[in-house]
Amino acid sequence: AQTVTQSQPEMSVQEAETVTLSCTYDTSENNYYLFWYKQPPSRQMILVIRQEAYKQQNATENRFSVNFQKAAKSFSLKISDSQLGDTAMYFCAFMKHGGNQFYFGTGTSLTVIP
Amino acid sequence: DTGVSQNPRHKITKRGQNVTFRCDPISEHNRLYWYRQTLGQGPEFLTYFQNEAQLEKSRLLSDRFSAERPKGSFSTLEIQRTEQGDSAMYLCASSLIQGNSPLHFGNGTRLTVT
């Protein structure tokens, strides 16, 4: 079974600053997909960014980017120019290629401080 | 809005009662998932449908839990003889079959068993 570990239960960042959330995973698969999801308080979970393992280039979506280190099995999320609306739980998720099950980490609660 | 819809949003029930939740996925999505999320944890996989076929069930899904997806459209999750440990947020998500297709989540149904 795949496991996803998020070692930072809580983090905070000043508005407009940059923050990095860490995620590591354990798998014997070579082809897989990684995702970061955001869950604002009392709101639904939404996709932030995704990465295909076969792509060496790190994914970027506006202020959100990842640092994907395949050999280290690490998939961190960098949020630049943090905004108050970024306050949320962030979950890292893994799915193997050809699979159907998503494995989630325990989440990191991010608070953006004005 | 054609996102994933879940009903009810909240359900309070007494221990021993049966409850049923409904999920309407995004119409063109073949895959439908049920997850359970407790406070401070990431979503835990319960079960998964591809069209109308239930292809996988977690060991978390005891015989008190049953899920259906008649005609491959909406899905229901029923919990019989509820226990206090069933109190959680029940999330429904849907996706396309393509490998890197992300999950699209509903708002969830929060169950409280008293």
Interface residues (C-beta under 8 A of the other chain):
Chain A: V4 Q6 P9 Y33 F35 Y37 R43 Q44 M45 I46 L47 R50 E52 F91 A93 M95 H97 G98 N100 Q101 F102 Y103 F104 G105 T106 G107
Chain B: G3 V4 R31 Y33 G40 Q41 G42 P43 E44 F45 Y48 Q50 L55 E56 L91 A93 G99 N100 P102 L103 H104 F105 G106 N107 G108
